[in-house]
Amino acid sequence: MMRVYLSGEIHTDWRDQIIAACVDLTVTFDGPVTDHAASDDCGVAILGAEADKFWYDRKGAQLNAIRTRNGIEQADVIVVRFGEKYKQWNAAFDAGYAVALGKALIVMHGADNQHALKEVDASALVVAETPQQVAAALRYVMTGTLPG
C-alpha cells in the first residue's frame, strides 16, 4: 500500500482526477481540507472568536498544520500542485517540508511557472504538468507499467 498526500491548489478537481485514475491501485490518498472557508475558519470555529485578523488566521493555520504535518510525515509520496491563478505559498512550504523529511516529491504546474518554481522543481523527483501524468507516474512506480 502506498500513501500519497495531495497538497497545493484547491480550486480545481485535479485531486479527483488523480484518485479516479488510480482507483485500481493499492494506494490511499490524503490531503488538506479543501473547503476554503472551513480551512480559514476552523481555528475560530473550534477555539473561539478573534477580533484581530492576525490571530484569527494564526489559530486556523496552526490547527491546519497538525493535519498537514501528519499527512506529509505519514505519506510515501507527496504531490504538490501549483495552480495558475493564486500564489500558493503554503504549497511551496509543503514541498520544502517534504524534501526536508526525505520524502518523494512530485510537483505539478504549468509551463508558465517553470522559472518561478525552478528551485522547487530541482528538488522534486518528478515534475509533471497534468493529473494524468501524475497518475501515470504513480502507476509506473507501483507496477512498472507504462501508459498504453
Protein Blocks (a to p, Z undefined) as FASTA:
>chain_A
ZZdddedjfkbcklmmmmmmmmmpccddddddfbfklmmmmmmmmnopafblklmmmmmm
mmmmmmmmmmmmmpmbdcddddfkbccfklmmmmmmmmmnopacdddddfklmmmmmmmm
mmpmbdcfbfklmmmmmmmmmnopacZZ
